[in-house]
Amino acid sequence: MLKRSWMIPVFAMVGLLAAGAGTAVLKLRAPKVFESSATLEIKEAPADMNHEISFMQSQPVLQEAVRRGGFVGKWDQSEEEAVKLVRRSISFRSVERSGFVTIRGRHHDREEVRVMVMAVAQAYREQRKARQIADSKKTLEALSDAVRRQEEVVEQRRKKLADIMKNSENPREADMAPAPAPAGGDPVEAPQ
């Protein structure tokens, strides 16, 4: 038993060396992954930032980012495949109760990841601005419609008031007939 006890440390050392060598080979052979991030401040942020993050990850925003970054031509993929790749490469995180969202990207090309993150940020800003303009237009149309309806009501009431005023200036003949004379006195004129 003692004759073979020296084998345990030797096998342990050989195992450690093999594991270290395997890790080094994998690390050298594995592609490098670069990261880039951008932090956006969202003015008038909603109470639930998850809604805003969902909008950032939406198909229209990512399609616009793919177009802005020119990834279809660079990656030799369809727009749909490029959107999927961007979606897998990008992550979003909101900073609690601050109105800040961090967009983080990971990719094997340093420049591509930077362009990807910036394209997503710019596409989000433009899509959010377009959404706000559309919402404002809807609100303005609703207000214009309400004002128009109110003006119609005012006009109807104005006509009714004009009719009342016209009738009060030209009292009806029945109202102008002289009142019957009191017994034994002069006739009394109708009030004006």
C-alpha positions as a Python dict, from the first residue, in 0.01 Angstrom:
ca = {
    (1, 'M'): (0, 0, 0),
    (2, 'L'): (279, 243, 76),
    (3, 'K'): (449, 161, -250),
    (4, 'R'): (160, 309, -447),
    (5, 'S'): (79, 610, -225),
    (6, 'W'): (312, 832, -427),
    (7, 'M'): (80, 786, -727),
    (8, 'I'): (-206, 988, -574),
    (9, 'P'): (-20, 1323, -568),
    (10, 'V'): (130, 1255, -912),
    (11, 'F'): (-211, 1185, -1067),
    (12, 'A'): (-356, 1490, -892),
    (13, 'M'): (-78, 1709, -1037),
    (14, 'V'): (-121, 1562, -1384),
    (15, 'G'): (-498, 1624, -1362),
    (16, 'L'): (-447, 1985, -1255),
    (17, 'L'): (-197, 2046, -1535),
    (18, 'A'): (-434, 1892, -1791),
    (19, 'A'): (-724, 2105, -1666),
    (20, 'G'): (-510, 2421, -1678),
    (21, 'A'): (-387, 2341, -2028),
    (22, 'G'): (-743, 2270, -2147),
    (23, 'T'): (-868, 2599, -2004),
    (24, 'A'): (-582, 2790, -2169),
    (25, 'V'): (-653, 2628, -2506),
    (26, 'L'): (-1025, 2703, -2481),
    (27, 'K'): (-956, 3061, -2377),
    (28, 'L'): (-718, 3116, -2668),
    (29, 'R'): (-950, 2948, -2918),
    (30, 'A'): (-1273, 3107, -2794),
    (31, 'P'): (-1362, 3431, -2969),
    (32, 'K'): (-1328, 3747, -2767),
    (33, 'V'): (-1652, 3912, -2667),
    (34, 'F'): (-1667, 4288, -2646),
    (35, 'E'): (-1921, 4488, -2452),
    (36, 'S'): (-2065, 4832, -2505),
    (37, 'S'): (-2333, 5016, -2314),
    (38, 'A'): (-2534, 5333, -2325),
    (39, 'T'): (-2745, 5481, -2048),
    (40, 'L'): (-3053, 5678, -2146),
    (41, 'E'): (-3248, 5917, -1928),
    (42, 'I'): (-3615, 5891, -2004),
    (43, 'K'): (-3793, 6219, -1947),
    (44, 'E'): (-4150, 6180, -1829),
    (45, 'A'): (-4074, 5817, -1750),
    (46, 'P'): (-4373, 5596, -1678),
    (47, 'A'): (-4415, 5450, -1332),
    (48, 'D'): (-4360, 5103, -1474),
    (49, 'M'): (-4028, 5107, -1661),
    (50, 'N'): (-4090, 4750, -1780),
    (51, 'H'): (-4337, 4894, -2031),
    (52, 'E'): (-4067, 5124, -2167),
    (53, 'I'): (-3813, 4840, -2183),
    (54, 'S'): (-4067, 4627, -2370),
    (55, 'F'): (-4102, 4912, -2617),
    (56, 'M'): (-3722, 4924, -2658),
    (57, 'Q'): (-3722, 4552, -2740),
    (58, 'S'): (-4016, 4582, -2978),
    (59, 'Q'): (-3994, 4477, -3340),
    (60, 'P'): (-4026, 4832, -3485),
    (61, 'V'): (-3741, 4966, -3269),
    (62, 'L'): (-3509, 4675, -3348),
    (63, 'Q'): (-3593, 4686, -3720),
    (64, 'E'): (-3505, 5055, -3727),
    (65, 'A'): (-3181, 4980, -3538),
    (66, 'V'): (-3089, 4714, -3795),
    (67, 'R'): (-3152, 4963, -4076),
    (68, 'R'): (-2955, 5238, -3901),
    (69, 'G'): (-2661, 5010, -3833),
    (70, 'G'): (-2664, 4870, -4186),
    (71, 'F'): (-2643, 4519, -4040),
    (72, 'V'): (-2828, 4345, -4323),
    (73, 'G'): (-2547, 4429, -4567),
    (74, 'K'): (-2264, 4384, -4316),
    (75, 'W'): (-2380, 4048, -4182),
    (76, 'D'): (-2512, 3914, -4512),
    (77, 'Q'): (-2841, 3817, -4347),
    (78, 'S'): (-3205, 3898, -4397),
    (79, 'E'): (-3354, 4178, -4190),
    (80, 'E'): (-3546, 3926, -3979),
    (81, 'E'): (-3229, 3730, -3896),
    (82, 'A'): (-3040, 4051, -3820),
    (83, 'V'): (-3319, 4161, -3584),
    (84, 'K'): (-3296, 3824, -3404),
    (85, 'L'): (-2919, 3861, -3368),
    (86, 'V'): (-2952, 4214, -3232),
    (87, 'R'): (-3223, 4096, -2990),
    (88, 'R'): (-2990, 3820, -2860),
    (89, 'S'): (-2692, 4057, -2836),
    (90, 'I'): (-2865, 4340, -2650),
    (91, 'S'): (-2994, 4352, -2295),
    (92, 'F'): (-3180, 4628, -2111),
    (93, 'R'): (-3183, 4717, -1743),
    (94, 'S'): (-3362, 4997, -1566),
    (95, 'V'): (-3214, 5173, -1268),
    (96, 'E'): (-3472, 5163, -990),
    (97, 'R'): (-3694, 5473, -963),
    (98, 'S'): (-3457, 5691, -1162),
    (99, 'G'): (-3583, 5714, -1518),
    (100, 'F'): (-3254, 5570, -1647),
    (101, 'V'): (-3225, 5263, -1868),
    (102, 'T'): (-2896, 5096, -1960),
    (103, 'I'): (-2864, 4929, -2298),
    (104, 'R'): (-2584, 4673, -2295),
    (105, 'G'): (-2454, 4485, -2597),
    (106, 'R'): (-2217, 4190, -2638),
    (107, 'H'): (-2058, 4092, -2970),
    (108, 'H'): (-1734, 3949, -3104),
    (109, 'D'): (-1657, 4270, -3299),
    (110, 'R'): (-1572, 4579, -3097),
    (111, 'E'): (-1699, 4830, -3352),
    (112, 'E'): (-2015, 4632, -3433),
    (113, 'V'): (-2125, 4620, -3070),
    (114, 'R'): (-2073, 4995, -3034),
    (115, 'V'): (-2273, 5065, -3353),
    (116, 'M'): (-2541, 4818, -3241),
    (117, 'V'): (-2594, 4984, -2902),
    (118, 'M'): (-2599, 5334, -3052),
    (119, 'A'): (-2838, 5226, -3330),
    (120, 'V'): (-3080, 5077, -3075),
    (121, 'A'): (-3063, 5393, -2860),
    (122, 'Q'): (-3126, 5623, -3158),
    (123, 'A'): (-3402, 5403, -3298),
    (124, 'Y'): (-3573, 5400, -2956),
    (125, 'R'): (-3552, 5780, -2929),
    (126, 'E'): (-3702, 5828, -3274),
    (127, 'Q'): (-3977, 5569, -3225),
    (128, 'R'): (-4066, 5717, -2884),
    (129, 'K'): (-4079, 6066, -3032),
    (130, 'A'): (-4304, 5942, -3316),
    (131, 'R'): (-4527, 5768, -3061),
    (132, 'Q'): (-4553, 6087, -2852),
    (133, 'I'): (-4637, 6296, -3161),
    (134, 'A'): (-4907, 6047, -3262),
    (135, 'D'): (-5050, 6053, -2908),
    (136, 'S'): (-5044, 6434, -2908),
    (137, 'K'): (-5222, 6446, -3245),
    (138, 'K'): (-5493, 6211, -3116),
    (139, 'T'): (-5537, 6426, -2806),
    (140, 'L'): (-5550, 6743, -3016),
    (141, 'E'): (-5808, 6590, -3249),
    (142, 'A'): (-6021, 6484, -2953),
    (143, 'L'): (-5998, 6835, -2805),
    (144, 'S'): (-6083, 6995, -3141),
    (145, 'D'): (-6386, 6768, -3171),
    (146, 'A'): (-6497, 6856, -2818),
    (147, 'V'): (-6457, 7229, -2891),
    (148, 'R'): (-6656, 7193, -3217),
    (149, 'R'): (-6939, 7014, -3034),
    (150, 'Q'): (-6938, 7279, -2761),
    (151, 'E'): (-6951, 7556, -3022),
    (152, 'E'): (-7256, 7389, -3178),
    (153, 'V'): (-7428, 7382, -2838),
    (154, 'V'): (-7339, 7748, -2780),
    (155, 'E'): (-7472, 7843, -3125),
    (156, 'Q'): (-7801, 7662, -3056),
    (157, 'R'): (-7837, 7843, -2726),
    (158, 'R'): (-7746, 8174, -2890),
    (159, 'K'): (-8026, 8123, -3146),
    (160, 'K'): (-8270, 8035, -2871),
    (161, 'L'): (-8171, 8348, -2679),
    (162, 'A'): (-8208, 8562, -2992),
    (163, 'D'): (-8559, 8421, -3043),
    (164, 'I'): (-8647, 8503, -2684),
    (165, 'M'): (-8510, 8856, -2722),
    (166, 'K'): (-8697, 8905, -3050),
    (167, 'N'): (-9021, 8792, -2889),
    (168, 'S'): (-8970, 9023, -2594),
    (169, 'E'): (-8917, 9325, -2825),
    (170, 'N'): (-9233, 9246, -3025),
    (171, 'P'): (-9481, 9129, -2769),
    (172, 'R'): (-9773, 8930, -2894),
    (173, 'E'): (-10100, 9111, -2960),
    (174, 'A'): (-10271, 8932, -2676),
    (175, 'D'): (-10016, 9079, -2440),
    (176, 'M'): (-10078, 9433, -2576),
    (177, 'A'): (-10458, 9438, -2543),
    (178, 'P'): (-10573, 9687, -2287),
    (179, 'A'): (-10669, 9549, -1956),
    (180, 'P'): (-11038, 9565, -1872),
    (181, 'A'): (-11139, 9881, -1694),
    (182, 'P'): (-11199, 9850, -1326),
    (183, 'A'): (-11546, 9908, -1217),
    (184, 'G'): (-11615, 10274, -1195),
    (185, 'G'): (-11274, 10406, -1302),
    (186, 'D'): (-11038, 10490, -1580),
    (187, 'P'): (-10898, 10216, -1803),
    (188, 'V'): (-10555, 10084, -1696),
    (189, 'E'): (-10283, 10045, -1955),
    (190, 'A'): (-10111, 9714, -2009),
    (191, 'P'): (-9769, 9698, -1853),
    (192, 'Q'): (-9479, 9735, -2088),
}
